[in-house]
Amino acid sequence: MSKPTKDETVVCAVRMDCIYGKHDDVIELPAPEAQAAQDAGFVDTHPNAIAAIRGHKPADGSTP
């Protein structure tokens, strides 16, 4: 994830039941909070993680 800006929101995949939601929820967080949540291991902001939950093809074109 690039350096977040204060006003930006980031789509995140929740990795475990926690304060951000249930495992496999897809949520949006303010960029600084998303970075902190990712650093702590609560969420994943990689496009392939979100695609896997949503049932779409991964962003890099690979097959699961």
C-alpha positions as a LaTeX table, in Angstrom:
\begin{tabular}{lrrr}
\hline
Residue & $x$ (\AA) & $y$ (\AA) & $z$ (\AA) \\
\hline
Met1 & 0.00 & 0.00 & 0.00 \\
Ser2 & 1.37 & 3.42 & $-0.87$ \\
Lys3 & 1.58 & 6.25 & 1.65 \\
Pro4 & $-2.02$ & 6.99 & 2.62 \\
Thr5 & $-3.55$ & 10.43 & 2.54 \\
Lys6 & $-5.82$ & 11.64 & 5.31 \\
Asp7 & $-8.96$ & 11.89 & 3.15 \\
Glu8 & $-8.50$ & 8.70 & 1.15 \\
Thr9 & $-10.48$ & 5.54 & 1.93 \\
Val10 & $-9.15$ & 2.06 & 1.31 \\
Val11 & $-11.06$ & $-1.15$ & 0.58 \\
Cys12 & $-9.95$ & $-3.90$ & 2.95 \\
Ala13 & $-10.55$ & $-7.61$ & 3.43 \\
Val14 & $-11.04$ & $-8.48$ & 7.11 \\
Arg15 & $-8.70$ & $-11.36$ & 7.98 \\
Met16 & $-10.28$ & $-12.41$ & 11.30 \\
Asp17 & $-13.24$ & $-11.60$ & 13.54 \\
Cys18 & $-12.19$ & $-8.36$ & 15.20 \\
Ile19 & $-13.21$ & $-4.75$ & 15.79 \\
Tyr20 & $-13.31$ & $-4.21$ & 12.02 \\
Gly21 & $-15.85$ & $-6.93$ & 11.29 \\
Lys22 & $-16.13$ & $-10.64$ & 10.66 \\
His23 & $-13.66$ & $-12.80$ & 8.75 \\
Asp24 & $-14.04$ & $-12.25$ & 4.99 \\
Asp25 & $-16.00$ & $-9.00$ & 5.28 \\
Val26 & $-15.02$ & $-6.37$ & 2.73 \\
Ile27 & $-14.95$ & $-2.92$ & 4.31 \\
Glu28 & $-13.68$ & 0.60 & 3.68 \\
Leu29 & $-11.52$ & 2.44 & 6.18 \\
Pro30 & $-9.83$ & 5.84 & 6.22 \\
Ala31 & $-6.35$ & 5.35 & 4.77 \\
Pro32 & $-4.36$ & 5.90 & 7.99 \\
Glu33 & $-6.61$ & 3.47 & 9.89 \\
Ala34 & $-6.39$ & 0.91 & 7.07 \\
Gln35 & $-2.59$ & 1.10 & 7.20 \\
Ala36 & $-2.58$ & 0.59 & 10.98 \\
Ala37 & $-5.09$ & $-2.28$ & 10.75 \\
Gln38 & $-3.03$ & $-3.95$ & 8.03 \\
Asp39 & 0.19 & $-3.51$ & 10.01 \\
Ala40 & $-1.55$ & $-5.19$ & 12.97 \\
Gly41 & $-2.74$ & $-8.08$ & 10.78 \\
Phe42 & $-6.46$ & $-7.39$ & 11.04 \\
Val43 & $-7.06$ & $-6.55$ & 7.37 \\
Asp44 & $-5.51$ & $-7.08$ & 3.96 \\
Thr45 & $-5.61$ & $-4.31$ & 1.37 \\
His46 & $-4.18$ & $-6.29$ & $-1.54$ \\
Pro47 & $-6.58$ & $-6.35$ & $-4.52$ \\
Asn48 & $-6.31$ & $-10.15$ & $-4.76$ \\
Ala49 & $-7.53$ & $-10.55$ & $-1.17$ \\
Ile50 & $-10.60$ & $-8.46$ & $-1.91$ \\
Ala51 & $-11.18$ & $-10.28$ & $-5.22$ \\
Ala52 & $-10.99$ & $-13.67$ & $-3.51$ \\
Ile53 & $-13.72$ & $-12.69$ & $-1.08$ \\
Arg54 & $-15.88$ & $-11.15$ & $-3.79$ \\
Gly55 & $-15.39$ & $-14.19$ & $-6.03$ \\
His56 & $-13.66$ & $-12.32$ & $-8.83$ \\
Lys57 & $-10.55$ & $-13.09$ & $-10.81$ \\
Pro58 & $-7.39$ & $-11.88$ & $-8.99$ \\
Ala59 & $-6.00$ & $-8.54$ & $-10.18$ \\
Asp60 & $-2.81$ & $-10.17$ & $-11.49$ \\
Gly61 & $-4.80$ & $-12.52$ & $-13.76$ \\
Ser62 & $-3.64$ & $-15.68$ & $-11.97$ \\
Thr63 & $-5.99$ & $-18.51$ & $-11.11$ \\
Pro64 & $-6.54$ & $-19.53$ & $-7.50$ \\
\hline
\end{tabular}
